[in-house]
Amino acid sequence: MARWKIRGLIKWQFLPFIAGWTIIILTNVLWLSAASSTTAVQYPVNIAQTNTPNVTRANAQQVYGQGKELYQRRNQEGRSEYLLQAIAKFEQALVLYRQAGDRASEAFTLAYIGKIYSNFGDKYKALEYYQQSLAIEQNIGNKAGEATLLNNIGKIYSELGEKQKALDYYNQSLPLRQLVKDKAGQAITLGNIGTVYSFLGEQQKALDYYNQSLILKQQVGNKAAIASTLNSIGKTYSDLGEKQKALDYLNQSLPLFQQGGDKADNAIAISNIGKIYSELGEQQTALNYYNQSLPIFQQVGYKLGQAITLNNIGEVYFQLGEQQKALDYYNQSLPIYQQLRDKSREAHTIYNVATVKYDQGELNTALTEIEKVIKIVEDLRSKIDSQELRTSYFATVQNYYQFYIDVLMQLHKQHPEQGYAALALETSERSRARSLLELLSEANTDIRQGVEPKLLVQERKLQQQLDALEKRRIQLLQGNYTEEQVQALDQENEKLLEAYQQIQAQIRATSPRYAALTQPQPLALAQIQQQVLDDNTLLLEYSLGKKRSYLWLVTNKSITSYELPKRADIETIVQKFRQEITMPYLKHSQSIDALSKIILAPVAQKLQKQRLAIVSDGALQYVPFASLTTGSGTQYEPLLLNHEIITLPSASILAILRSEHKERKSPPKTLVVLADPIFNRNDERLQNKAQVSHSPVLESNLDSLALSKSAADSDINFERLRFTRQEAEQILALVPVNQRKEAVDFNASRTTASSENLSQYRIIHFATHGILNSKHPELSGVVLSLFDPQGMPQNGFLRLRDVFNLNLKAELVVLSACQTGLGEEVKGEGLVGLTRGFMYAGSPRVVVSMWSVDDQATSELMKAFYKNMLKTGLTPAAALRKAQLEIWRTQKYVAPYYWAAFTLQGEWM
């Protein structure tokens, strides 16, 4: 029986988005959004009710009205000089309001000036005015005004690329707008939050915020605002690949913009429709739309609209093969972005310039340009405190790193002795598992020490709310329910998770210990050779690209590089490989040979009998390299025959694992085994337990409820894993009684797994079911006993979040279950799952599986594995290799399905 059954692998889609005054932008596809959605200074000031000297105040009102009229004429007639004239009038009004002591009108005027500077492109000047206005509003207690200023300051930070700061301000603004019942303001802030999430690659979350915003705008009845949100929703559907749906929304927005009479808004809708046609491959149609919108942007002096449309026209010409024309338009767009200090859009346009230079054969120029892009990306990434959002953002910019690698490797072809291959390898390291690298660097630091107590209280409260909500959801599913009820709970869960992540980000941002941490940097070639490799180990690092892929073979003294087929070709072969290798009756298959020929044959003659440390990429993360072959004969000889094989998220990860564990003392005891838990009320071990027969398993226990939901989503039917009992007994027999702990039956529990006593053991072994949940990833984890010795239901689910909170001293964790090596596939991070959870919890080595394993064969494999470690004295990597060879040579289990699933990740020594 398989120890873990799953319906499909988890995939994350990451599609980028950048907010602006009137702009929505993809990292690789630029978009425009309506001005009315973000910038309106909405809070009311009833000037007539203020008690100030009449003459001065009347003069101020008159001058203010003249400024407002000029600004409105600018919107209607499109003459940019009206902006400067409007500012001059508002500055005059500001002086008069101060003389009259009218603080409310002073604050309002400051905000209006800030708005104009923002629209005019001077973001720091806008911030200066907004902050002055905010201080006054807070002082006089105007909550509506305070909410608007917080929103507008957040928008400025968003435009400057500081998305975390933007979110912080938006999340201060939203509850204030709700407090004063400002529906229009709520809609604006909700839309702005959506733009940030879209930029960070969280498209579904962005769509949720846009839809909330749309409902409120429809209630208010502001047609221009409705059009803006329809535009944003259309853009998001385009990002999600639903182009026709995107066009439908954009075509709904266009007449509403036209009714509003704002030329810039109308041009935005026209330009965005052009973008859809460009993405559909209809470049001439796209060009027609762009050529309608560009003159309007130029006429009204809307610089950001100009810059984005110029860039988009350049992309059309690039697709049409007119490289010089494309470059001309990029070079018109770029200085505007630089003037506006819009770093993310600047990076994208520089990247476009680099691609043109690459195609023109100017590789050195392309290299100079893409290095500028990477510098900007690294800076923007560092300003995001939330680990989840930082990971999401990093996934959206992976194409920059892949292009950088490609440029370096093409230069390596021309100049093989100038070190370009080493730089490409180092870029590969910079592009992967960065969040894990940073997480591991903080694992031994209590970053909550010194943090404001109220933040810690909020964190605990949100944890409790998440648990309570999960209980409500599962209880609902046990009775009669509607799909609408389930969707409502899921939406509530998403909001709580988002709030929980925001609190964690605030804890990091305000933690003195976190601030004191030195952010770890990926290793350079020389550091990899010195800190990771030895005389007996080779590093094989892969990078899969759109046009071509690469492999670097690194020893502690040299580096050699190879060009491989493009990503799509490798993915096709891996898919066939995965289908065949999980068939128990196939001793060998053509897909093994085909994949081996592509990714191993180029280096086969250099492998000798060395240990292999594999850093995979993309689809190759689902491949157990032990099952591949370098042989050319008719008889199948797995790579395992001559090599120890270790998998790593990156070479840099191993270096930090070693650094974190080199001074740590070994735990005093050897082994704890958690095996053969009780999952089902019909289990014979629960006979004569009277409480069970009438006690509902899933009504009183939160984690059991979560488990039921997770199991249902993953299509799992829990049955007893009988061979895990035998597995546990055989393993424990290898260890003296005073050096071991047996936790079986009722004791194979979450209480045991969470106990501080586990820190006393060098090896922790789980032999049980596990769940990888594709619908609710936060419910993934390890399943332990669901009943206590009295037959009552108990918490039996060790979720991934729980794993991160463990404090282990273990040198090895073994997850003798199914697909424990898989997880959420995240661009730039790899497979995010239980492995990194246990590494963060304290173990430098984790043995995991790549598919649903056979119960009996796994029991035999584990017995041999532990015998090789505990009796023969082999290292975990060597012991696993020898055990897998023993199983392979057993006729009953010769097929790779039985022995190849398990891999060792992390340290091999």
C-alpha angles and dihedrals in degrees: 000000000000116000093215131024121191138182105223134321125284115254126184121205115212118193119167132231136181126196124221141163089280098350141108115181139183117217087237099018121045122220139182128222131191121274094223092067097067119014112047113125092225109171116108124241115187099206093181092065098054116106105229137129104294102224098047091042093048090051090051091051091050094049091044090053091052090053092049091049091052091050092050091049088053090057093047101039099029097228110147095201088072089071094063092045090050092052091052091053093047091051089054091049090049092058091049094049089052091050089051092048092237099152096174094054090043090056092047093050093047089053092049091052089049090052092053093048088050091052090045091055103252098121097170092051088050090051090052092055094041092052091050090050092046093054091054094047091051091047095052093040098242100157094181092054092044091052092052093048092049088051093049093047089051090053092052091052089048090054090049090055097252096126096165092055089046092054091048092055094043090051090053091048099048100063091046091053089049090049093056091041093240101162094176091051093046089053092052094050093045089053091049092052087051091055092053093051091048091053089051092054097257096125098161091050090048090052090053092055093046091052091050088050093049094054092054093046091051089052091051092045099222102153096195091051091048089051091052093054093044085054092052093047090050091052091050093051088051089054089051090054096253097125099165092050088049091053090049092057094044092050089052090053097049100071091044090054090048091052089053091061095220107137094203093053091050091050090050092057092047092050093049092052086053090054091056092052090049091053089049089056095251095126099164092053089048090051091053091056093046091050089055094051102040098067090050092053090048092048095052093041094241099158099183091053089050093050095049094045092047089052092048092051087052090054091052092053090047089055089049090054095248097129100170092051089049090052092049091056093045089052090053091050099045101065090051091055089047091050090050090046090231098158100180094052090042089055092050094051092047087052089053090051089050092053091053092049090048092054090047089056095249095132097163092054090046088052093051091050098046090049087059089052094051091050091054093046093051090051094049091047092053090058094063111090097185110089091208094051093042088055092047092050093048090054090058094058100047091108089067092056092045090052090048090053091048093051092049093048092049088051088049089058090056097040109022094172099054100081100252093132090056091050089050091053090049089050089052088055091049091053099054141066094350094146091051090049090054094043091053091049090058096039094099095042123087096225091178093066110106094015119131108274092227090064091053090048090051090049092053091045091053091048089054091047091051091052093047092049091051089053091051091050096051093043088053091052091053092065139029113317143157128232088242091059091052092047091050091053091046090052090050089050091052091052093050092048089050091050090047091053091048092053090049089051090052090050090054093044093052099035113113090203093050090048089052093054116105107230107238117241125213114258127263120228095264091050092050090051093048102036103032112025133061135184092280101045133080125193117219110190122182132199119186116207139186095247101021140350132225141215126197121198109200129187125179087265108030148026129215125182135204136192117230134185121284122281096257092057093050092046091055092054093044091054091055090044093054091050093052102039092057091059109102094210098054110095091177135358140196091240090064090055094043094051093042090052092056103041104025109025094076091061100029096109093053099050097077105166098315127139110261123219106194124203104186132190135208114331091003089073087075093056122095099213091202088076095054123092140218093191122112097196129098094254116084113241113176121220086244090072093076105017144059106223127206127177124214134184086222138336089250091060092062091051092054092045089055092046093051094048105036095092096039119112118235114253114256097239132058117218145009120185125196108192147146098022123185111256106160134055088225092061109127089231087068095056114123090024099124095190092065101062095066102019114104107231096209107040106075106032123072099202093046087053091051089048092053091052093045093048092049092051091049094047093241128157109193115224130165115277097219097180092059087071090056090043091054095047093049093048095045091049087068092063130066114255094246091053099052143061125207116206109177136142109006092357093061085088143138088249090060092045092050096044121117086227089079088073086071093069132079094204128039117191125192117192105177146086121304134192131218103188116201095185098047108019092182087067094060116114149096122315118222134172114323095196136056124222090271090058094251121137115261139182104279106162123096101196125200090254089055091051091056088054095054119108106214133172093189122139091204136021117193119198101196093187139090127295093347089144093062130081143138109334108226123180109243093015107055123211109356110200147095095332094066090040092060092041089055090047090058114276119120092195130047127179111208140164132241100208145008103303130208112257098221097041090049090052090055092045093051093048090055092043094055093042089055091050103039102033105025094036098231122155115256092257094050092043093053092049093051092047092050091050090052091053092045090054090053108095093219093057103031095122114095088236089076101047112014099069096082120081134173114233122195131007119022100188 
